[in-house]
Amino acid sequence: FAITIAVSVIISGIVALTLTPALCALILKPTHSEPYKILQKFNTWFHKLTEGYTKIVSFFLKRAGLGLCLFAALVSTTYFLFRQLPNSLVPEEDQGYVMVVPILLPGASLDRTLAVTKTVTERALQQPETRSIVMFAGFDLFTFANKSSAGASFISLKDWDERKALQSDARALTGRLMGINADIKDAFVLAINPPPITGMSITGGFEGYIQNKSGADIAEIAQVAGAVVEAAKKRPELRNVQTTVSPYVPQYYATLDRAKAKALNIPISDVFSVMQSTFGTYYINDFSLYGRSFRVMLQAEGAFRDKPEDLRYVYVRTSEQKMVPLSSLVTMKRVVGPDLVERFNIFPSAKVMGEPAPGYSSGQAIAAMEEIANQILSKDYSLSWMGSAYQEKAASGSSAFAFIFGILMVFLILAAQYERWSLPLAVITAVPFAVFGAVVAVWLRGLSNDVYFQVGLITLIGLGAKNAILIVEFAVLKHNEGLSLFESAIAAAKLRFRPIVMTSLAFILGCVPLATSSGAGAASRHSIGTGVIGGMLAATCIAILFVPMFYKLISQLAPDSSHSKNKKDHPHE
C-alpha cells in the first residue's frame, strides 16, 4: 500500500507540474458568456459558504485562547475514543469457505465419526450458500494428528455476488451451522471461519498453549486447561473455547516379551516393523503414474487389524527363517492415556483455542483469556500465544512508532522547504484533526483498531498536512507582500477555501467504494476506507478553521527576522 501511494503521488506530481499547465493553456479560454443557472446558484451558495467560513476563521484569530481550549478538548476526546476502540490484528473476512469440525468423545470409532461427518455435510448442502463440500474423517484439524474421533468438512460457498445479504455472510453461516447441528448427541459440532491470514493459524480466532514448567503429568495439565476453558465459557467476550488435550483416551498398551524374543533370535526392530506395517502404516517408496507421484504405504486391511486377537494372524521371522506369531511375543492391555502429548517452547503444554464472540474483537478476546490465566494459573504455569494472536501481541505499539516517524518526516521536509522550524508546526497541527475524524468514524461504525486502520492514519498525515500547506504557503506569500499576520491568514483562508474543499471532496468520494464495498476482502477495505473518509472530513471541515489561527500564533512566537514588516501584526477591529 505504501509503495502504491508513493508511486501514485510521484506520478501525479510530475503530471501536475508538466502536463497540467499545458492543458490549462489549451482548455481555459476567456469567455464572455453567462454560466448556466445551476452553476450560478452553486457559485452563489459557495460564496456565502466562503463568507461564513471567513467569519469563523476571523473569530478564532481574535480569540485564540478559546481556539486552543477547543483544540485541547478535541485532542483529549481523540485519546479517549482511541482507547475505547477494540484492538485486532486484521479484521475477520468472508473468504468464500467455512470449516465444520465434529468433535466426538475420545476413542470413538472411525465409523461413528464418518457417520456424524456425513450428517453434518448433508445438512450443510441444504444451505443456499453452499456450492460444494470436501469432507474427511480420522484426522484432527486442530492438532494435525490422526484421530479416529475427529473429522472435518470444508464448505465452499457460492460467489460473493450471489451472497449479498448479511445472513449469507460466512460469519453468519457459521453460527447457523452450529445451531442446526446442535441436536447431534454423538458430537459437538464446531463451525469456524478460516484465519484472516492463511498460514498464520489453523482457524480464525486465537490459539495458545498453557505451559507447565514444573514437570507435572499430562493429567494435571489437562485439569488446569479444563479449568481455564470452563472459566472462559462464562466470559461474554469469548465463544467456542476448548482445549485439544485429552488424557483419558481408551487405548491398548502393547508389552513385548524381550527375553522370549531374544531366545527365539528375533530382532526387536523386526517385531516393531511388523506391527507398524500391519496395524499402522509403513512407507515403502514413491512411484509415478499419469504424470503424478504417489506414495506406496503398507497396511493390513481393516478387517484384519480391528481386534487385539488379530496378532495371532501376523508372523515375524526368526534368524533361522522360522515364522512366529506376534501373539506369542506381544500381550495387549486396556489402558487410558493421552492420544497426543504436545510441547510448546520445550515445555509440556495443553493447547487452548477459541474465537471472539460477536461484537468483540480479537484483542478483547486475548485480553479476556490473559485475565482468566492470571486468575487461575499458578506460578508453575504460563499462557503463551501462537499464530495470529502472537503476531497481534508482538505488533502492538509498533504502529505508534510508524505514525511518529511519519509526522517527523513531514516536519523535516516542510522545515527544509520553508527554511524555518516554526511554520511546519502550523502545518502539522492539522494532523490531530484528521486523526480525530478517523477515530470517530471507526468508533461510530463499530470497527476495530487494526493494521488497515493504522495504515489509514499514517496516510492521513500527508492528506491532512496537504490542506494546511495550501493555507500556510499562501499566508506566507501574503505576509511577505506586507500584509499583517491577521490579514494574511484571512486572505489565505478565503482564497484557498475552494481548492481545499474541491480536492478533499474528490478524494472523499473516491474512497466511498472502499467503505461500502462487499465481497472478498471487504472488511479490510471498510477499515481503511472508513478511517480515511472520517479523517478527511474532519481535516476539511474542522482543521481549516484552526490552521490560520495556529499560523498566526506560531508566527508571532517565532517571527521571521529576515522579513521587514510594513504593517503591525495586529488585527483590525
Sequence and secondary structure as in RCSB ss.txt:
>XXXX:A:sequence
FAITIAVSVIISGIVALTLTPALCALILKPTHSEPYKILQKFNTWFHKLTEGYTKIVSFFLKRAGLGLCLFAALV
STTYFLFRQLPNSLVPEEDQGYVMVVPILLPGASLDRTLAVTKTVTERALQQPETRSIVMFAGFDLFTFANKSSA
GASFISLKDWDERKALQSDARALTGRLMGINADIKDAFVLAINPPPITGMSITGGFEGYIQNKSGADIAEIAQVA
GAVVEAAKKRPELRNVQTTVSPYVPQYYATLDRAKAKALNIPISDVFSVMQSTFGTYYINDFSLYGRSFRVMLQA
EGAFRDKPEDLRYVYVRTSEQKMVPLSSLVTMKRVVGPDLVERFNIFPSAKVMGEPAPGYSSGQAIAAMEEIANQ
ILSKDYSLSWMGSAYQEKAASGSSAFAFIFGILMVFLILAAQYERWSLPLAVITAVPFAVFGAVVAVWLRGLSND
VYFQVGLITLIGLGAKNAILIVEFAVLKHNEGLSLFESAIAAAKLRFRPIVMTSLAFILGCVPLATSSGAGAASR
HSIGTGVIGGMLAATCIAILFVPMFYKLISQLAPDSSHSKNKKDHPHE
>XXXX:A:secstr
 HHHHHHHHHHHHHHHHHHHHHHHHHH     S   HHHHHHHHHHHHHHHHHHHHHHHHHH HHHHHHHHHHHH
HHHHHHHHHS B SS     SEEEEEEEE TT  HHHHHHHHHHHHHHHHTSTTEEEEEEEEEEETTTTEEEEEE
EEEEEEE  GGG  SGGGSHHHHHHHHHHHTTT SSEEEEEE   SSBTTBSSSSEEEEEEESS   HHHHHHHH
HHHHHHHTT TTEEEEEE   S EEEEEEEE HHHHHHTT  HHHHHHHHHHHHS EEEEEEEETTEEEEEEE  
 GGGSSSGGGGGG EEE TTS EEEGGGTEEEEEEEE S  EEETTEEEEEEEEEE TT  HHHHHHHHHHHHHH
H  TTEEEEEEHHHHHHHHHTTHHHHHHHHHHHHHHHHHHHHHT SSHHHHHHTHHHHHHHHHHHHHHHHT  B 
HHHHHHHHHHHHHHHHHHHHHHHHHHHHHHTT  HHHHHHHHHHHHHHHHHHHHHHHHHHHHHHHH  STTHHHH
HHHHHHHHHHHHHIIIIIHHHHHHHHHHHHHHS  TT   SS S    
